[in-house]
Amino acid sequence: MSTSAKNEQLLKPREVAQRLRLNVATVYRRISSGELAAFRLSESGRGPLRIPERALLEQLRDTAAPAARGSGSAPLAGAVTNTTTPKETP
């Protein structure tokens, strides 16, 4: 195991929920679906879950990327755009 892996912070699902401003149940769903990497502390598979901090950072990066891509000049779906032409002044 590398030195950086030994020093990596392990977070509880509750801590991840607080940092992402999510419900704890949402964090567990993301773990179950594979969206968020996590592991159990015991070899029996029944120990407490921990999320490596790098997994949290990846989750933040992945959720921020679509927002950055959506910042183009096209209007949002359902957005009202100005379709009138200006009136000529006499």
C-alpha beads as a LAMMPS data file, in Angstrom:
LAMMPS data file: protein, C-alpha beads

90 atoms
89 bonds

1 atom types
1 bond types

-500.0 500.0 xlo xhi
-500.0 500.0 ylo yhi
-500.0 500.0 zlo zhi

Masses

1 110.0

Atoms # bond

1 1 1 0.000 0.000 0.000
2 1 1 1.403 3.397 -0.912
3 1 1 1.980 6.166 1.600
4 1 1 -0.742 8.325 0.024
5 1 1 -3.267 5.481 0.285
6 1 1 -2.398 4.988 3.956
7 1 1 -2.935 8.690 4.671
8 1 1 -6.162 8.997 2.715
9 1 1 -9.099 10.091 4.794
10 1 1 -11.995 7.646 5.046
11 1 1 -15.426 9.169 5.443
12 1 1 -18.642 7.848 6.931
13 1 1 -21.766 7.936 4.728
14 1 1 -23.185 10.630 7.036
15 1 1 -20.095 12.812 6.476
16 1 1 -20.358 12.395 2.703
17 1 1 -24.042 13.329 2.859
18 1 1 -23.187 16.512 4.753
19 1 1 -20.444 17.487 2.308
20 1 1 -22.605 16.821 -0.765
21 1 1 -25.723 18.265 0.915
22 1 1 -27.633 15.048 0.308
23 1 1 -29.800 12.769 2.366
24 1 1 -27.864 9.827 3.823
25 1 1 -30.227 7.441 1.983
26 1 1 -29.097 9.025 -1.308
27 1 1 -25.471 8.326 -0.420
28 1 1 -26.330 4.665 0.278
29 1 1 -28.194 4.463 -3.060
30 1 1 -25.165 5.870 -4.893
31 1 1 -22.952 3.313 -3.174
32 1 1 -25.339 0.481 -4.090
33 1 1 -25.545 1.601 -7.720
34 1 1 -21.764 1.905 -8.016
35 1 1 -21.794 5.686 -8.525
36 1 1 -19.826 6.164 -5.306
37 1 1 -16.962 3.866 -4.297
38 1 1 -17.068 2.499 -0.756
39 1 1 -15.928 -0.528 1.204
40 1 1 -16.567 -2.243 4.511
41 1 1 -13.934 -2.127 7.234
42 1 1 -14.266 -5.793 8.187
43 1 1 -13.482 -8.781 6.019
44 1 1 -16.823 -10.380 6.923
45 1 1 -18.586 -7.798 4.736
46 1 1 -20.762 -6.637 7.604
47 1 1 -18.578 -3.892 9.063
48 1 1 -19.164 -0.149 8.797
49 1 1 -18.986 1.454 5.358
50 1 1 -16.274 3.957 4.561
51 1 1 -15.863 6.142 1.504
52 1 1 -12.357 7.163 0.447
53 1 1 -12.042 10.920 0.150
54 1 1 -10.855 10.523 -3.474
55 1 1 -14.214 8.864 -4.283
56 1 1 -15.990 11.902 -2.871
57 1 1 -13.808 14.215 -4.974
58 1 1 -14.566 12.128 -8.081
59 1 1 -18.289 12.342 -7.301
60 1 1 -18.028 16.124 -6.992
61 1 1 -16.093 16.352 -10.266
62 1 1 -18.570 14.108 -12.096
63 1 1 -21.598 16.039 -10.861
64 1 1 -20.005 19.414 -11.675
65 1 1 -19.023 18.412 -15.237
66 1 1 -22.591 18.326 -16.695
67 1 1 -23.283 21.776 -15.271
68 1 1 -20.166 23.136 -16.936
69 1 1 -21.082 21.526 -20.265
70 1 1 -24.576 23.018 -20.097
71 1 1 -23.348 26.600 -20.023
72 1 1 -23.586 27.131 -23.780
73 1 1 -25.645 29.806 -25.495
74 1 1 -28.669 27.630 -26.297
75 1 1 -31.755 28.498 -24.242
76 1 1 -32.963 26.037 -21.629
77 1 1 -35.922 23.840 -22.532
78 1 1 -39.106 25.715 -21.760
79 1 1 -37.319 29.041 -21.460
80 1 1 -39.110 32.070 -22.820
81 1 1 -37.147 33.901 -25.462
82 1 1 -37.784 37.303 -26.923
83 1 1 -39.351 36.729 -30.355
84 1 1 -40.658 40.247 -30.999
85 1 1 -38.941 42.720 -33.226
86 1 1 -38.352 46.250 -31.962
87 1 1 -40.840 48.857 -33.167
88 1 1 -39.570 51.585 -35.429
89 1 1 -39.699 55.050 -33.943
90 1 1 -41.066 57.834 -36.202

Bonds

1 1 1 2
2 1 2 3
3 1 3 4
4 1 4 5
5 1 5 6
6 1 6 7
7 1 7 8
8 1 8 9
9 1 9 10
10 1 10 11
11 1 11 12
12 1 12 13
13 1 13 14
14 1 14 15
15 1 15 16
16 1 16 17
17 1 17 18
18 1 18 19
19 1 19 20
20 1 20 21
21 1 21 22
22 1 22 23
23 1 23 24
24 1 24 25
25 1 25 26
26 1 26 27
27 1 27 28
28 1 28 29
29 1 29 30
30 1 30 31
31 1 31 32
32 1 32 33
33 1 33 34
34 1 34 35
35 1 35 36
36 1 36 37
37 1 37 38
38 1 38 39
39 1 39 40
40 1 40 41
41 1 41 42
42 1 42 43
43 1 43 44
44 1 44 45
45 1 45 46
46 1 46 47
47 1 47 48
48 1 48 49
49 1 49 50
50 1 50 51
51 1 51 52
52 1 52 53
53 1 53 54
54 1 54 55
55 1 55 56
56 1 56 57
57 1 57 58
58 1 58 59
59 1 59 60
60 1 60 61
61 1 61 62
62 1 62 63
63 1 63 64
64 1 64 65
65 1 65 66
66 1 66 67
67 1 67 68
68 1 68 69
69 1 69 70
70 1 70 71
71 1 71 72
72 1 72 73
73 1 73 74
74 1 74 75
75 1 75 76
76 1 76 77
77 1 77 78
78 1 78 79
79 1 79 80
80 1 80 81
81 1 81 82
82 1 82 83
83 1 83 84
84 1 84 85
85 1 85 86
86 1 86 87
87 1 87 88
88 1 88 89
89 1 89 90
